[in-house]
């Protein structure tokens, strides 16, 4: 059963592995840049989940072609792709803002290690 | 009238763009454009409210002419009218207040703050209006991105606090998006109304169960539901007062609204209560959060940090309303959104006014302010009474409905939690009230010296009332706290009873 399950679902298993790697980086890494790398891996695994769910063999782009006719089985479903494209744009924006915040943090504290920053904050109080 | 749902976010998005363009020439002009945009969308929301209340049904708008469920639709119904009115009203008051305070606390940043503030409001009102789960994600992230930019312009620690918030927010958004994916691949749609008609056949499906859990987990992270609140206190403490006064009242509540929307209008009746214990879990976490937030608020010496911990406790009242899952309890939770938004906004704005006049942010340094800033401090006293929940202020009625809800649900623990937390609110707010009306310890030698020299005695506390652009919004919010309290029956009768109708009763 396990082998058959893996044969049918291995892309999903890989997505979950990526998701967990990302979560591990976001929560347990002490370096803020590594946290952001974890965040990006986490977001990417979700894009892959949508793409994997939309896979369809022997189908073409969703533009009507007179040779193939109106049958839906000949065309890809555009919605998951559109969702992923939009989500990627959102993800890029978040990464951009995050990196600029990281830059300012580094300039103000001289480090991007979370525990060293917390130590400096405690001394300032 | 059928255009109102799209006009509200569209006016805001347009004014964000033009506010940036004009702001590059002059920050003052950019601010004017931003104020006009927010005013326009507030008036549209008022018109929409009349349309919904008199028409008795939702106004729907298909984006780009694509008929839903193929296209995205914006829906203005009783619940979303309630949310957009709240968001645009708070936005309008705070953006009028903001220039002097922001100029003082974050010099040179104002020109870029106006488009970000308007974008934040556009995102939040979009979340409230959309009838599409994926569109909700996009609006939620628009508002979050604008909030990150705004929160980071505060003091030295603001960027790093915001970065930690950003990581939590991205995780929340990711879980939510994953939940949308599960629902889409199971039910074949992301339109809320369409999902509501398809999900009853799929209640046993394990993918739908996972979807419900992921959606709620993602939103709970963004809502700062205890114990997922850890990012919040630092962020609110280090941000400029005007920004905290804008974000603390409405940002977390919009995520709470999204959970309520899923609970009432997307998943089948009873799915969050009987099939899965989601509502009661939210309720118990909220009860813990109320006690936790109140206790830690008592322990703070910094005014803003005290308000931040108080926010952790107060958003949990909304969660408690979800947990009760009966109409009267949920009405209490929703009404508390308005009440807390007004109270917390005015408290942060007063903090900003004190800081502008005296530079003080610690509570023990606030002695004597009752003399030098009488009107501001009278408003503070009203807000403090409302936080404790003393009639006829707004804070009393939401707690009253919640208490009735706990009685109806027969939950003595939650009843006790509400009472204890009100008492603790009394402790931490009356401590401040006592401080501001007490005379400061002025050096006696200094006074004698002044008397001997025939000079005027030194003032008890430097400062005096803030300028009119700050005092006006503070007084308006103070009056609103009383007005919402006295006229709460109108809000409940015209909007909230219709909004919670899916619960029955």
Interface residues (C-beta under 8 A of the other chain):
Chain A: X19 X23 X26 X32 X35 X36 X39 X42 X43 X46 X49 X50 X53 X79 X80 X83 X86 X87 X90 X93 X94 X97 X98 X101 X102 X104 X105 X108 X109 X117 X121 X124
Chain B: X134 X137 X138 X141 X144 X145 X148 X149 X152 X156 X157 X159 X160 X162 X163 X166 X167 X170 X171 X173 X174 X177 X178 X180 X181 X184 X185 X190
